[in-house]
Amino acid sequence: MIKIRFAKPNELKEIKRVYRKAYIQFSKDEIMSYFLGRLSKDKIKNKDILVACDESKIIGLCSFSCTPVFANSIYIEDVVILKDYRRTGVGLSLIKKVLKIAKSKGLRRAFTNTWLEHTASIQLNKKLGFKYCGKIRNVTSEKEDHIFFSKKL
């Protein structure tokens, strides 16, 4: 049975390992260092990272933040699931838990983004009721387009 819970400080190394493994195709890219750098003990201390566990094994994570850029909103930064657990409802459970946390904090809107070619992420966002709200062209050095989603809570 998969359990969703807040990450613990002693799990940061394992969380980063799961992130690298889930995105192995980007492991040599400098962008990987950027994303791994955002995962920190402070984020764990602030309860801004959820983990999905199968027994005691971390199989996925979701990092998020309440940011002053979007007043009264939560930004879902990353949803990362190991390959063997994708399309099993783990990502759905993680995001639902984040949305529940946001509502309990009195937040009114959630934002997230993904790259244009990440169809599984786009489908998941739509399934959860997120609406397309914009695109930024050539976001990274790879010249990828990113699309953004928003959901009223």
Contacts in CASP RR format, 6 or more apart in sequence:
PFRMAT RR
TARGET T0000
AUTHOR 0000-0000-0000
METHOD contacts of the structure
MODEL  1
MIKIRFAKPNELKEIKRVYRKAYIQFSKDEIMSYFLGRLSKDKIKNKDIL
VACDESKIIGLCSFSCTPVFANSIYIEDVVILKDYRRTGVGLSLIKKVLK
IAKSKGLRRAFTNTWLEHTASIQLNKKLGFKYCGKIRNVTSEKEDHIFFS
KKL
1 54 0 8 1.000
2 52 0 8 1.000
2 53 0 8 1.000
2 54 0 8 1.000
2 59 0 8 1.000
2 85 0 8 1.000
2 88 0 8 1.000
2 90 0 8 1.000
2 93 0 8 1.000
3 52 0 8 1.000
3 53 0 8 1.000
4 50 0 8 1.000
4 51 0 8 1.000
4 52 0 8 1.000
4 53 0 8 1.000
4 93 0 8 1.000
4 94 0 8 1.000
4 97 0 8 1.000
5 50 0 8 1.000
5 51 0 8 1.000
5 53 0 8 1.000
6 44 0 8 1.000
6 47 0 8 1.000
6 49 0 8 1.000
6 50 0 8 1.000
6 51 0 8 1.000
7 15 0 8 1.000
7 44 0 8 1.000
7 49 0 8 1.000
7 50 0 8 1.000
7 51 0 8 1.000
7 61 0 8 1.000
8 44 0 8 1.000
9 41 0 8 1.000
9 44 0 8 1.000
9 45 0 8 1.000
11 44 0 8 1.000
11 51 0 8 1.000
11 58 0 8 1.000
12 39 0 8 1.000
12 40 0 8 1.000
12 41 0 8 1.000
12 44 0 8 1.000
14 58 0 8 1.000
15 39 0 8 1.000
15 49 0 8 1.000
15 51 0 8 1.000
15 58 0 8 1.000
15 61 0 8 1.000
16 36 0 8 1.000
16 39 0 8 1.000
18 58 0 8 1.000
18 59 0 8 1.000
18 60 0 8 1.000
18 61 0 8 1.000
18 80 0 8 1.000
18 82 0 8 1.000
19 35 0 8 1.000
19 36 0 8 1.000
19 39 0 8 1.000
19 61 0 8 1.000
19 78 0 8 1.000
19 80 0 8 1.000
20 27 0 8 1.000
20 32 0 8 1.000
20 36 0 8 1.000
21 82 0 8 1.000
22 60 0 8 1.000
22 80 0 8 1.000
22 81 0 8 1.000
22 82 0 8 1.000
22 83 0 8 1.000
23 32 0 8 1.000
23 35 0 8 1.000
23 80 0 8 1.000
26 32 0 8 1.000
29 142 0 8 1.000
30 141 0 8 1.000
31 140 0 8 1.000
31 141 0 8 1.000
31 142 0 8 1.000
35 78 0 8 1.000
38 63 0 8 1.000
38 77 0 8 1.000
38 78 0 8 1.000
39 49 0 8 1.000
39 63 0 8 1.000
43 49 0 8 1.000
43 63 0 8 1.000
43 65 0 8 1.000
48 63 0 8 1.000
48 64 0 8 1.000
48 65 0 8 1.000
49 61 0 8 1.000
49 62 0 8 1.000
49 63 0 8 1.000
49 64 0 8 1.000
50 61 0 8 1.000
50 62 0 8 1.000
50 63 0 8 1.000
50 64 0 8 1.000
50 94 0 8 1.000
50 97 0 8 1.000
50 98 0 8 1.000
51 58 0 8 1.000
51 60 0 8 1.000
51 61 0 8 1.000
52 58 0 8 1.000
52 59 0 8 1.000
52 60 0 8 1.000
52 61 0 8 1.000
52 62 0 8 1.000
52 81 0 8 1.000
52 85 0 8 1.000
52 90 0 8 1.000
52 91 0 8 1.000
52 93 0 8 1.000
52 94 0 8 1.000
53 59 0 8 1.000
54 85 0 8 1.000
59 81 0 8 1.000
59 82 0 8 1.000
59 84 0 8 1.000
59 85 0 8 1.000
59 90 0 8 1.000
60 80 0 8 1.000
60 81 0 8 1.000
60 82 0 8 1.000
60 85 0 8 1.000
60 90 0 8 1.000
60 91 0 8 1.000
60 94 0 8 1.000
61 78 0 8 1.000
61 79 0 8 1.000
61 80 0 8 1.000
61 94 0 8 1.000
62 76 0 8 1.000
62 78 0 8 1.000
62 79 0 8 1.000
62 80 0 8 1.000
62 91 0 8 1.000
62 94 0 8 1.000
62 95 0 8 1.000
62 97 0 8 1.000
62 98 0 8 1.000
63 76 0 8 1.000
63 77 0 8 1.000
63 78 0 8 1.000
64 74 0 8 1.000
64 75 0 8 1.000
64 76 0 8 1.000
64 77 0 8 1.000
64 98 0 8 1.000
64 101 0 8 1.000
65 74 0 8 1.000
65 75 0 8 1.000
65 77 0 8 1.000
66 73 0 8 1.000
66 74 0 8 1.000
66 75 0 8 1.000
66 102 0 8 1.000
66 105 0 8 1.000
66 107 0 8 1.000
67 73 0 8 1.000
67 75 0 8 1.000
69 75 0 8 1.000
70 109 0 8 1.000
70 111 0 8 1.000
72 106 0 8 1.000
72 107 0 8 1.000
72 108 0 8 1.000
72 109 0 8 1.000
73 102 0 8 1.000
73 107 0 8 1.000
73 108 0 8 1.000
73 109 0 8 1.000
73 110 0 8 1.000
73 111 0 8 1.000
74 98 0 8 1.000
74 99 0 8 1.000
74 101 0 8 1.000
74 102 0 8 1.000
74 105 0 8 1.000
74 107 0 8 1.000
74 109 0 8 1.000
74 110 0 8 1.000
74 111 0 8 1.000
75 110 0 8 1.000
75 111 0 8 1.000
75 112 0 8 1.000
76 95 0 8 1.000
76 98 0 8 1.000
76 110 0 8 1.000
76 111 0 8 1.000
76 112 0 8 1.000
77 112 0 8 1.000
79 91 0 8 1.000
79 94 0 8 1.000
79 95 0 8 1.000
79 121 0 8 1.000
79 124 0 8 1.000
81 90 0 8 1.000
81 91 0 8 1.000
86 120 0 8 1.000
87 120 0 8 1.000
91 124 0 8 1.000
92 124 0 8 1.000
92 127 0 8 1.000
92 128 0 8 1.000
95 124 0 8 1.000
95 128 0 8 1.000
96 128 0 8 1.000
98 110 0 8 1.000
99 110 0 8 1.000
99 128 0 8 1.000
99 151 0 8 1.000
99 153 0 8 1.000
102 110 0 8 1.000
102 153 0 8 1.000
103 153 0 8 1.000
106 153 0 8 1.000
107 153 0 8 1.000
108 152 0 8 1.000
108 153 0 8 1.000
109 150 0 8 1.000
109 151 0 8 1.000
109 152 0 8 1.000
109 153 0 8 1.000
110 130 0 8 1.000
110 150 0 8 1.000
110 151 0 8 1.000
110 153 0 8 1.000
111 133 0 8 1.000
111 148 0 8 1.000
111 149 0 8 1.000
111 150 0 8 1.000
111 151 0 8 1.000
112 125 0 8 1.000
112 130 0 8 1.000
112 148 0 8 1.000
112 149 0 8 1.000
113 146 0 8 1.000
113 147 0 8 1.000
113 148 0 8 1.000
113 149 0 8 1.000
114 121 0 8 1.000
114 122 0 8 1.000
114 125 0 8 1.000
114 146 0 8 1.000
114 147 0 8 1.000
114 149 0 8 1.000
115 139 0 8 1.000
115 144 0 8 1.000
115 145 0 8 1.000
115 146 0 8 1.000
115 147 0 8 1.000
116 135 0 8 1.000
116 144 0 8 1.000
116 145 0 8 1.000
116 146 0 8 1.000
116 147 0 8 1.000
117 144 0 8 1.000
122 147 0 8 1.000
125 149 0 8 1.000
128 151 0 8 1.000
129 151 0 8 1.000
130 149 0 8 1.000
130 150 0 8 1.000
130 151 0 8 1.000
131 149 0 8 1.000
131 150 0 8 1.000
131 151 0 8 1.000
132 147 0 8 1.000
132 148 0 8 1.000
132 149 0 8 1.000
133 148 0 8 1.000
133 149 0 8 1.000
133 150 0 8 1.000
134 147 0 8 1.000
134 148 0 8 1.000
135 145 0 8 1.000
135 146 0 8 1.000
135 147 0 8 1.000
135 148 0 8 1.000
136 145 0 8 1.000
136 146 0 8 1.000
136 148 0 8 1.000
137 145 0 8 1.000
138 144 0 8 1.000
138 145 0 8 1.000
139 145 0 8 1.000
139 146 0 8 1.000
END
